[in-house]
Amino acid sequence: MRFLVTGGAGFLGINLVRHLLAQGHQVRSYDIAPFDYPEAGQIDVLTGDIRNRDLHDAAFDGVDIVVHCAAALPLCTPEEIMSTDVGGTTLLLETALEKGIERFIHISSTAVYGVPDHHPLYEHDRLIGVGPYGEAKVEAEKVCAGFRDKGLCVPVLRPKSFVGPERLGVFELLYDFAYTGHGFPILGKGDNLYQLLDVEDLCDAISLCAEGEREAVNDVFNVGAAEFGSFRDSFQAVLDRAGHGKRIKGIPAGPAIMILQALEKLHLSPLYAWIYETAAKDSFVSIDKIRDRLGFVPKYSNRDALIRNYDWYVANRDHIAQRAGVTHRVPWKKGALELVRLFM
């Protein structure tokens, strides 16, 4: 099939491009960022903003399926997040409907559940976005539902935080501390159940939505690891892999959250509310729906996924340590959090 992958130069995008190429599909990447990977010669690359409707004819030309991964992430400005994640998504859906696209797979987030009061979370649970990113993801899903009502096939995936090759962002904090022989601080005791997801498993879920029967896939699905444990155990696996004998260290959640709130307001920390307000709490979703209806079977546990990501980090550390930004593909500026290393 012929796929258009928006955000193809991002963390999920490049993993999905490689996944689709391995399956023999044709791929076009549509991203505002340059596609600076070895696979550039194997795909069609369109560099531009998804909000630029003038580029949509070229983007959608000859396409069977759209996988919409592009998004402005939480460290972007609220205006950028809303205009991209809601406005850009709306424009793409309008074009998809006009062009008669077979299906439009939208990558949402479990951030739409906010800070929940029960677990596991199911697809029919109430949506409460935390912060501009969570709010925009909720609104974007409403737009998707509207186009589904108009006859467009719009599978929506809500993945847990996913890791794997090319993933940095907030997880680079853990990997950097582990590699340099430091322990790692977590909020609270760390005995809360916390579910993650390997990007390869997410790519498998996307393929199931692309290949499954229309009636089966035209819905909303949670995606997460089937095997996961406590926050402490999952993160300790990375420290164990680093081999320095360091341990996860719990710190009182209440005072730490107050400090992180202040640092966020002063722009001295890359951590935003949804991260630090959920890190010390249970966080897991039911994957029964996608398993029972589409046959989704995750291959990686939390520990497997984090170790796989850490191994990639170690192999690529020399060339990734020199850049920083606000996407998942680069390290985030640590700000005041760099001082924590002194106590670890």
PyMOL commands that set and color helices and strands:
alter all, ss='L'
color gray80, all
select helices_A, chain A and resi 11-22+38-42+53-60+78-99+110-113+131-149+171-179+199-211+214-217+231-242+253-265+273-278+288-294+302-320+335-343
alter helices_A, ss='H'
color red, helices_A
select strands_A, chain A and resi 2-6+26-31+44-47+65-68+103-107+156-159+162-163+184-187+197-198+220-223+248-251
alter strands_A, ss='S'
color yellow, strands_A
deselect
rebuild
show_as cartoon
